[in-house]
Every structure is written in structure tokens, then in C-alpha cells.
Amino acid sequence: MAAVIRRGDAARVSTPPQLSGLQRRFLRARANPLRALVQVGDGGVSPAVLRAIDASLEGHELVKVRLRQPEDKKREAAQLAVDTRSALVGLVGHTVILYRPHPDEPKIELPDRANA
């Protein structure tokens, strides 16, 4: 299902990327040295947190989000991916790795079987 992203007066349609296992491994390796750009505090996921994650994905494509004491971290990580229209790359401890390519100028080139 496509989601509409409002950017100024223009609307773009974005769907979460479908990643293969090879692409997930590639992105987890790229995310390893990164620091969490967004931290979810005791208040949980709020609209402001979702906007911060969305802005981080827009600028970086691959981001880490640190969860603080989640009740169900797998469910919360999956919900973050749905809410931000991104792919859940991985969950390491309380850190969620999300990926969403830039709609106009992707920075990260994902490998495929032919290039592996």
C-alpha cells in the first residue's frame, strides 16, 4: 500500500523498499559504524519522533534509532518501519536500523545477485 508524503505543496508517493537477505546484510554492514541519529525516550514514539526519523531518512537513507526500554522491541521496530515507510534492516539490542532510499537521488547503491 502506498503512502503519501507531503513536502511543501507537492505530494509524492512512497512505498517501503523490499530487501533481499543480501541487501539487508550489506546495509547492516554499512550501518555498523553509524551512531543513532534519533532516540526514543520514555514517552515512546510521538509524532515529533516520527518527523525526526523521517527527516533523518530523507537526508541519510540509512539510520539507527535507539529505543529506551521498549516493552516489545520487535513490535515497536516493525511499527517504526511502517510509520516511516522504510525497510526494517535489523534490530541490534535496542537499536533499530531503518533504510529508505531517497526518492530523487539515492546515495546508497544496493547490491544484487549479479553484482555480488
C-alpha positions as CSV (number, residue, x, y, z in Angstrom):
1,M,0.0,0.0,0.0
2,A,1.4,3.4,-1.0
3,A,1.6,6.3,1.5
4,V,1.5,10.0,0.5
5,I,4.4,12.1,1.8
6,R,3.6,15.8,1.9
7,R,6.6,18.0,1.1
8,G,5.7,21.7,0.8
9,D,2.8,21.8,-1.7
10,A,3.8,18.7,-3.6
11,A,2.8,15.2,-2.8
12,R,4.9,12.2,-3.6
13,V,4.0,8.5,-3.3
14,S,6.4,6.3,-1.5
15,T,6.4,2.6,-0.8
16,P,8.7,0.8,1.6
17,P,11.6,-1.0,-0.2
18,Q,11.6,-4.8,-0.4
19,L,15.1,-6.0,0.5
20,S,16.7,-9.4,-0.1
21,G,18.9,-11.0,2.6
22,L,22.0,-10.0,0.7
23,Q,20.8,-6.4,0.7
24,R,20.0,-6.5,4.4
25,R,23.5,-7.8,5.2
26,F,25.0,-5.1,3.1
27,L,23.0,-2.4,4.8
28,R,23.8,-3.8,8.3
29,A,27.5,-3.7,7.5
30,R,27.1,0.0,6.3
31,A,25.2,0.8,9.5
32,N,27.8,-0.7,11.9
33,P,29.9,2.4,12.3
34,L,26.9,4.8,12.4
35,R,25.6,6.3,15.6
36,A,21.9,6.5,16.4
37,L,20.5,9.8,15.0
38,V,17.2,9.6,16.8
39,Q,16.5,8.3,20.3
40,V,13.0,7.3,21.5
41,G,12.7,8.3,25.2
42,D,10.4,7.3,28.0
43,G,7.4,9.0,26.2
44,G,7.6,6.5,23.4
45,V,7.1,7.2,19.7
46,S,5.4,10.5,19.2
47,P,4.6,12.5,16.0
48,A,7.7,14.6,16.7
49,V,9.9,11.4,16.9
50,L,8.4,10.2,13.6
51,R,9.1,13.5,12.0
52,A,12.7,13.4,13.2
53,I,13.1,9.8,11.8
54,D,11.5,10.8,8.5
55,A,13.9,13.8,8.2
56,S,16.9,11.6,9.0
57,L,15.9,9.0,6.4
58,E,15.4,11.8,3.9
59,G,19.0,13.1,4.4
60,H,20.8,9.8,5.2
61,E,18.8,6.9,3.8
62,L,20.2,4.6,6.4
63,V,19.6,5.5,10.1
64,K,19.8,4.0,13.5
65,V,17.1,4.7,16.1
66,R,17.7,3.9,19.7
67,L,14.8,2.7,21.8
68,R,14.7,3.2,25.5
69,Q,13.3,0.3,27.5
70,P,10.6,-0.8,25.0
71,E,8.1,-3.3,26.2
72,D,8.2,-5.3,22.9
73,K,11.2,-4.1,20.8
74,K,10.4,-6.2,17.8
75,R,6.9,-4.9,17.5
76,E,8.0,-1.4,18.1
77,A,10.8,-1.7,15.4
78,A,8.3,-3.1,12.9
79,Q,5.8,-0.3,13.7
80,L,8.5,2.4,13.2
81,A,9.3,0.9,9.7
82,V,5.6,1.0,8.8
83,D,5.1,4.5,10.2
84,T,8.1,5.9,8.3
85,R,7.6,3.9,5.1
86,S,11.0,2.4,5.4
87,A,12.5,-1.1,5.4
88,L,13.5,-2.7,8.8
89,V,17.1,-3.7,8.1
90,G,17.8,-5.0,11.6
91,L,17.4,-4.8,15.3
92,V,20.6,-5.0,17.4
93,G,19.9,-4.7,21.2
94,H,17.6,-1.7,21.5
95,T,18.8,-0.1,18.2
96,V,16.7,-0.3,15.1
97,I,18.3,0.1,11.7
98,L,16.0,1.6,9.0
99,Y,16.5,2.2,5.3
100,R,14.6,4.2,2.8
101,P,16.2,5.3,-0.5
102,H,15.9,9.0,-1.4
103,P,13.1,9.3,-4.0
104,D,15.0,11.5,-6.4
105,E,18.7,11.0,-5.8
106,P,19.6,7.7,-4.0
107,K,23.0,7.7,-2.3
108,I,23.3,4.0,-1.4
109,E,23.6,1.6,-4.3
110,L,22.3,-1.8,-3.2
111,P,23.9,-5.0,-4.4
112,D,22.0,-7.6,-6.4
113,R,22.9,-11.2,-7.1
114,A,24.6,-10.2,-10.4
115,N,26.9,-7.7,-8.6
116,A,27.7,-9.8,-5.6
